[in-house]
Amino acid sequence: MEDPKTPAEAVDRLEFLHNRAVTALIAAIRRYAEEGVPPSADERILFRYPELRVTYLPNAPSPRLPRAYGQLTWPGEYAVSITQPGYFRPYLLEQLQLLVDDYGAELSVRVSENEIPYSFVLDAAGAAAFENVPAEELARYFPSPRLTQVGDAVVDGLRIERLDRARPLALFDAPRTDYSLKRLEHYTGAPWSDVQPWILFTNYQRYVDEFVRWAAAGVANGPKGWALSCPGGVRIEAGDKDAESKAQAAPWRKYQMPAYHLTTPDNDGVTLINIGVGPSNAKTITDHLAVLRPHCWLMIGHCGGLRHTQRIGDYVLAHAYLR
């Protein structure tokens, strides 16, 4: 197939290949659950993530740009496997357009070598249908998650050797992203797709109560399309009676770090996550949230050791902590 000429064509192709792979994997899992027929080798070839590639072969010095993103440091080919291209479409279009406009980069899309683990699509397939199928059977015939393929080598600045010598195009590839999306739902109890780009962390329940009160009022009286997504799949929309009570009654105690998302139609809302006590939770949740490329996250809580120049009620922006 001809290489895409524009970022929009590239993302369209990514969506087509990803949807085809997920559909084929779900169909094969259902067939195995119902008929006991495992996928053939030819069928497994379809269970792969799409791959986005960018080629940069300059004939002049690289442009000097003030931004800290959307840059190509060296000539050559860059590549990364992609998941959920429909969700990431606005982000991909923005970034690719910068590379095309400023560097004259050429885009291509192909099928990657990375298989989609079956556990990442069970929810879409209707997991209840596979309750009687042992996990070890599914792992025998279908791609399964491998922690050796999930890491932060690129983020940590380590050299990644690929057989085709392509450089990493993004910080997180498809397996790492899908892994984090599943962990977000496990820890927070709310859909990962409801996470908003402006994120607040807290470890005080009273801040959660105040956020729920404020968000419920916003849903009731704010712009059309606002909603409040709560742990346990509870969702508050305009017109819901006793919205605040309904949100407060959500089963947040079942989850390690319950999250509340004030969602907006343009995906520019606010997320609050109660991370509890301890830096380990903070590291865990931020490692997983990072794959969604949020604009900002901020911790709200108490700051001890006030200086004599400070008074109760002052706004304090902490930039470090000691334990």
N, C-alpha and C positions, 0 to 999 in steps of 0.2 A: 504494500500500500504506500502511496505517495506520502512523503513527510509533510507535516503540517506547516503552513506558511505563517500562521499567526498564533499568538498565545491562546485565543479562543478555540481555534481548531485543535491545538495540542490538548487542551483540557477536555474538549469533547471526546477526543480519542481515548484519553485516560479513563473517562467515565464509561465509555463503551466497553473497554477491555476489563475494567474492574467489575462492572455489572455482569458481564459474560462469565467471568471467573467465579463470582459468588453464586450466580444462578446455577452454574454447572456443579459446583461443590454441594450446594443444598440439595439439588436433584439426586446426586449420587448418594448422599447420606440418607435421604428418605428412602431411596430404593433399597439400600442395604438394610435399613430398619424394618422395612416391610417384606422384602423378598430374600434377604441374606446374600445379595449379589454385590461383591466388592467392585470398585472401579478398576478398569483396565489401565495398562500403562499409558495408552493413548489418551484416555480420559483424564488421567492425573496431570497431563501436560496443560490442561485447561485451568487447573487450580492454582494459577500463578498470578502474583501481583503485576500490574503494569509498571513500566519503567520509563521515566522521563530523562531525556538526555539533552544537554546543551553543548554546542560546539562553538569555541571562540578561537578564531585564527586571525589575529589582527595584522594589519599592514601598516600600522602606525602606533606610536606610544599609547598606552592605555589612558583613558580619560581620568583626570583627578576629580573625584567627586566628594563632597563634604559629608554625604550620608554614611551611616554605619551598616547599611544593608544593601542588597541588590547590587553587589559588586563581584567582579571576576578578577582574581589576583594574578593568575597565570594563564597563558595560552594553553589550549588543549581541549579535551573533552571532559565533561562533568556528567555524573549520572546518579540517580537515586530511585528506589522503588517507591511507589505512591499507593496509599490507601485512602478510602473515603474522598475521592476527588470531587464529588458533588458538594460535600460540606466545605472543603477547602478551596472551592472554586474562586471566590473573591480574592483570597490570599495568593493563589497561584497566578491568577491573571495580573494582579498588581506587580508581583515580583518578576514574572517573565517579561512583561511589557517594558520594565526598566532595562532588563538585559538586552532585549532586542533593540530598543531605541538608543541606548547609550553605548553598547558594545557591538551592535550588529550581529548578535549571536544567532545561530541557527538552531532550530528545535527539532527533535525527533522523539517518537514514542514507539516502544516495542514491549513485548512480553518479557518480564524479568526471569531470573532463575529462582526467585524466592517463592515457595509455595505458601498459600494462605492456610494457616492452621484451622482445623475443623471447629475447634472450640470458639473461634472468633465469629462464627456464623450460626451457631446453634440457636441463638435467640431469634434470629430472622427466620430460621427454618422451623421454629416451633419446638422448643426443647422438650416439651412434654411427650412428644412422639418417640423420644429416644430414651425414656427413663428405664426401659427394660433391656437396653443394649449396654453391656458393660463398657466402661471407658477404655479398658485395655483392648477391646475388640476394635473400637473406632480408631484407636491409635495405631493398630496393626495395619489398617488398610487406608487410612487417611492421614494427611499431613498433621502433625501435632506440634505444639509450641516447644521450642528448644531455647533454653536460656543462653546457650552459647551463641545464638543468633541475635540476642537482644542485649544491647550494650550502649555505652556512651563514649565509645572511642573517639568519635568525631568531635563531640562536645569537649572532651578532655584534651583535644589537640594531638591525639596519637595518630601516627601514620597508618592509613588504611591501604593495604595492598590488594588491588583487584587484578584479575587475570587480564582484563582488557586495558589496564593502566588508566582508567578513567578516575578523575578526582571526585570526592563526595560533593554532591550538589546541594545537600541540605544537612542540617544537624541530626535529623531523625529520619530513618528509613521506615518503610511500611511495617515490618514486624515490630519494631520498637514502638511505633505510634499505636498500632492496634493493641499491643500489650498494655500500654498505658491507658487507653480508652476503657478497656475492660476493668483495670484496677480502679479507675476513677469511680465507676459505677459500684464496684465492690465496697470501696471505702466510704463513699458519700451517700449511697442509696438513691441517687437521682440520675437521670440520663446524662451521659457525657455531652450530648449535643445541646443541652440546656446551659452549659457553662458559658458565662458571659466574659467579655474581655477586661472588665474592671472587677478585680477580685479583692475581697476583704477576708482576712483571717482573724479569728478570735479564739480565746479559750475561756470565755465567760458566758454563761447561759443568758445573763441579763442583756447582753448585747444581741444575742440571737433573738430574744423576745422583742427587743426594740426594733430590730430589722424586720421581723415578721409583721409587727404592727404597722411600721412605715410602708412596707411593700404591699400589704393587703389594702391599705388606704390608697396607695398609688394605683393598684389594679382597679379598685372601685371607682376612683375619681380621675384617674390620669388618662393619657391618650389611648385611643382605641388600639387593641391588640396586645396590651400589656398582660402578663400572666406571672404567677408565682409557682415555681416548681419546687416541691418539697421532698424530703426523704420518703421512701416507700412508694413512689409513684403518685403521691398526692399532688394534685394540680389545682390551683385557684385561678379562676377566670372572672371577668367582669360579669356581674349579675349573680354570682354565687352568694347565697345567704350565709351569714355567720362565717365569712371568709377567714377572719383572724382565728376564730376557734377551730375551724377545720384545719388550718395550717399548724396551729399549736398541737393538735391531736395527732399529727403525723408520727409514725413510729420511728422517731429519730434515735431512740436508745438502741436500736438493733444495729446501728452502724458506727464504725470507729470514728469517722470524721463526717458527721452529717452536714449536708450542703443545702442551701436555699438560693434559688436563682430567680431574680426579678428579670424576666425575659422581655425583650421588645422586638417588634417586627424587623427592625434593622440590625438586630443582634448587637446592640450597644448598651445593654443593661448592666446590672451589678450582681455579682455572686458573693455570698457569705458562707464561709466554711468554718465550722467549729473544730479546730485541730486538736483540742484537748491540751494536755500538759506534756512538755518535753520536746526538745529539738528534733528527735527522730521522726515524729509525725510531720513536722514542718518540712523536713528534707524529703520524706517520702511523697507527700502530696505535691510539692512543687516540682519534683522530678517528673511526675506524671502530668501535671497541668502544663508543663512547658511545651508539650507536643501540640497544644492548641494555640500557641502563639498569642497569649494574652497581652494586652497593652501594659498592664500594671497590676502588681499585687502589693497589699499593705496590711500590716498587722496592727490591730487595735486592741488595746488592753491597758495594763497599768505599767508605769515606769517608776521604779523605786529610786531612792537616793536623791531626792529633790535638792537642788542648790538653794542657798539662802535667798537668791534673787527670784526664785520661783514661788508661785502661790497656787493653792488648790483651785483648779479650774483652768489653769494655763494649758495651752496646746503645746505638747511636747512631741517632737519628731525624733524618735530614737534611731540612731544609725549603727549601733552595735550593742551587744549584750555579753554579760559574763555570768557564769554559773559556778 
